[in-house]
């Protein structure tokens, strides 16, 4: 049986792929600015979040979401998460807009595995594993080959 995280990872990959291609199509076919598209996206997501919180609050009458605002450390983590997510989305979609092939951007963004792995070793005391390091090295080499030697680029 497939593990939940594997299924969700595959569904996320498919969903983000469709979203990325839709964003590039939107930006290429219109004169709408990337920052406007991302701002409108944030408004829609925020609206969904507010509806969710109102719905949950009316169901269990306990305002658990307020705990985020009561604990300073938790609130700062949340602000950091939101800030890095917003910056990452901007840079990612800007790269898709200006890049020849969206798959190159996606390949390059998968380098986040290197940063996540190294930071996880430091922050969460994960064990350093040579086989995982080899996989990361092969990923980097694969990304280099895909982006440098593809026939699907304009430059």
Buried (B, 14 or more C-beta within 10 A) or exposed (E): EEEEEEEEEEEEEEEEEEEBBEBBEEBEEEEEEBEEBBEEBBEEEEEEEEEEBEEBBEEEEEEEEEEEEEEEEEEEEEEEEEEEEEEEBEEBBBBBBEBEBBBBBBBBBEEEBBEEBBEEBEEEEEEEEEEBEEEBEEBBEEBEEBBEEEEEEEE
